[in-house]
Amino acid sequence: MTRPFDALRSQERRLLTDDPQWFRTAVFYEAMVRSFADASDDGIGDLRGMIDKLDYLGWLGVDCLWLLPFYPSPLRDGGYDVSDYRAIAPQYGAMPEFTELVQAAHERGIRVIIDLVMNHTSDQHPWFQSSRANPSGPYGDFYVWSDDNTRYGDARIIFTDTETSNWTFDTVRRQYFWHRFFSHQPDLNFENPAVQETMLDVARFWLRHGVDGFRLDAAPYLFEDDGTDCENRPRTHAFMRRMRQLVDAEFPSALMLAEANQWPDDVAKYFGTEAEPECHMCFHFPVMPRIFFALREQRAAKLVEILEDTPNIPAGAQWATFLRNHDELTLEMVSTEERAAMYGWYAADARMRANVGIRRRLAPLLDNSRAEIELAHALLLSLPGSPCLYYGDEIGMGDNIWLPDRDSVRTPMQWTPDRNAGFSAAEPGKLYLPVIQSLVHHYTHANVEAQIAQPTSLLHWIRGMLAVRRQHPAFGVGEYVRSRRAASPSSPSCAERRRRPCSASRTWRPPRVRPPSPSTPSPGARWSTSSAGRRSRPSDRTAGSP
Ligand code: NOJ
């Protein structure tokens, strides 16, 4: 297989800082082991493949790699259905490759965080198998069992496309088990102290293997209480505080990043307080759809509003922001009217929808408009918080809405115009998912090699933007101050603001990685008004043909 990135190895490597608050100025990069690069040529990405691509990530300039679950799993939920918390799924490699990956990333100044799925396991996990077969055995109380499937009736159903209840009857134990997600993903019973201890031990296990922290999957759902929506229970917060104490005492610079798809006031509680901290970071879910809303409405108002509604967070804590991730673009945190508008703008075809959201990638969502992709990234990189990129979005990768569920956005990374996009040398039919071959986003033009070769490509532009951000720590640690001009509802540049202490950012300009071509739109490109009075796009280029 050709390796066009060898030249990148000679680039100067960055070093890991010893700043315990490294995450506040970090740019995160989310990737799945199975989707990134296949070194064993079996059609599935693996740890060796990922190690081979670390130089690319170093060159791009990301600071932290977030790995999605790589544990043994029946893979009915992309690996979030874990069947062994302390092992690597054999198709990805084994523990020696994992520790090598972490070490090699560190040598390049890149930290590694991993998904910790605490709320639920796969129904194939030996704990569940034991729990259903032997109620009085050691795992009998590891899950939430009941004879009554009307309990916790106020809890919403999350996977509305597939589930009709949060309870499923188990024919072996002859009781119902509780699950917030798929019916093959029973929730662990955090009321059981043994469950709590076991999860803390799992966290220790991976921290001892060198990881720099966790993205805490499904954080709000650990505990249930009758008469509530079973989210954000006080005991859930108490457990987070306990975990933070462990982390601070034993692995002081490790990160806890909460996934809580909730309103800012509720999410902010997952930071805890300065005296009693919980997570260092939380994803800011409501900001994300408002970036897309603002683009189409051509008004910054909703984005400005949600930033105003975002409470102050404890010193040293940080938001995580993102445009897209491995899930559907969730529309849970917008109003019914906004949701309807967004479905209309972004998901005209019913196959583009999933649960309460849209299962498309960034470039297709924005009609492959280079100007809009740049604008969206410029916002992401300048809003309060640390940005998280989703693999492939840096080259404007497409999606495949004909694949089931969220596989539409989880196809192989596109490295070259060669067979299987350079992802794997396997027989094409053997790939875990087909590479993107759509007319607009075909891998023969949307790939890393082609974009490295073209100085004005999206990839070079994004790399330049990350370099600018790196030069100004104020983007991560500065204070967000709303400026007067941002108050104007027609201004798309709602992120305009002052950052203290970095005055340079007040006169911030997009980076010039190479002399831009005359048609290069700036990230803050203004919308012009046509003679018919309707707003139209500025002169545009597509992301795929830069
Ligand atoms: C959140 C993850 O992001 C999603 O992919 C998964 O399906 C659910 N948690 C359940 O684990």
Residues whose N, C-alpha, C, O or C-beta is under 5 A from the ligand:
A	BS01	NOJ	D77 Y80 F181 D217 A218 D327
